[in-house]
Amino acid sequence: MQISIHALLGGAHHARGLTVIIDVFRAFSTACYAINAGAARIIPVAELEQAYALKREHPDWLLMGERDAIKQPGFDFGNSPTEVEAVDLSGLTVVHTTSAGTQGLVAAMSAPEVSEVLTGSFVNLGATVEYIRSRAPEAVTFVAMGTAGRERSGEDDLCAMYMKNELQGVPNRFEAIKGYLATIESARKFFDPKADYAPERDFELCTALDRFDFALTAGRDEDGLLTLRAAKPAPA
Ligand SMILES: O=C(O)[C@H](CS(=O)(=O)O)OP(=O)(O)O
């Protein structure tokens, strides 16, 4: 298995093989909490306008996401795991749009050499690694999406490295990583009492290693929309 680590939106466009789009703070951690809360389907979109158009067409669908980390007008949830952690989303469809994560997914889905697309985060890291092993791909690309897909961020870079290490049998030390993540620029909002759109609990929820036992795979549904669904790795 040939493993590459790419970064930012450009990295998603040039990915190859099985591709994992990583966004720890907060898109794909939040997506996992939404699926765990019962969401039947998450539809990641790049453009805010597309999210509003889907809502007009399907008034019962919910909107989740952010711009500049802030929940947008008319949205049901921000891009915050704390907001969806304890709600009942059973059977509901959630449209998700974010500055980095969902942009990367959309880019990877149209990249010519990509065979399959997954999300990446610490909350379902072990299940994602197991899923990759079960697919035994020739090439794997991890894409660390960073801040707004334009600037590298420690949490996504370290998550990419962590997954690569797991696949290659190299030991990781999560507690040390978590301590470091609390100090970096992209985590500052979680510890700023004025940033009520990013509560400190988001940091805890996004760094809950292996809280979930499913990978999130991206595919096209019958209606042509990009959809994230939970996939449990097949038993060995
Ligand atoms: O909501 C977030 O924390 C981020 C905002 S940004 O990318 O740092 O501007 O969105 P995400 O797409 O989850 O990185």
The ligand as an SDF file (V2000), in Angstrom:
LIG
                    3D

 14 13  0  0  0  0  0  0  0  0999 V2000
  -16.0880   25.2680   11.8220 O   0  0  0  0  0  0  0  0  0  0  0  0
  -14.8580   25.1750   11.8660 C   0  0  0  0  0  0  0  0  0  0  0  0
  -14.2710   24.9940   12.9370 O   0  0  0  0  0  0  0  0  0  0  0  0
  -14.0260   25.3150   10.5960 C   0  0  0  0  0  0  0  0  0  0  0  0
  -13.8910   26.7760   10.2840 C   0  0  0  0  0  0  0  0  0  0  0  0
  -12.4260   27.1130    9.4160 S   0  0  0  0  0  0  0  0  0  0  0  0
  -12.1710   26.0830    8.3850 O   0  0  0  0  0  0  0  0  0  0  0  0
  -11.3390   27.0700   10.4290 O   0  0  0  0  0  0  0  0  0  0  0  0
  -12.5990   28.4530    8.8340 O   0  0  0  0  0  0  0  0  0  0  0  0
  -14.6210   24.6810    9.4850 O   0  0  0  0  0  0  0  0  0  0  0  0
  -14.1120   23.2650    8.9190 P   0  0  0  0  0  0  0  0  0  0  0  0
  -14.5660   23.1000    7.4790 O   0  0  0  0  0  0  0  0  0  0  0  0
  -14.6960   22.2290    9.8010 O   0  0  0  0  0  0  0  0  0  0  0  0
  -12.6070   23.2790    9.0130 O   0  0  0  0  0  0  0  0  0  0  0  0
  1  2  2  0
  2  3  1  0
  2  4  1  0
  4  5  1  0
  4 10  1  0
  5  6  1  0
  6  7  2  0
  6  8  2  0
  6  9  1  0
 10 11  1  0
 11 12  2  0
 11 13  1  0
 11 14  1  0
M  END
$$$$
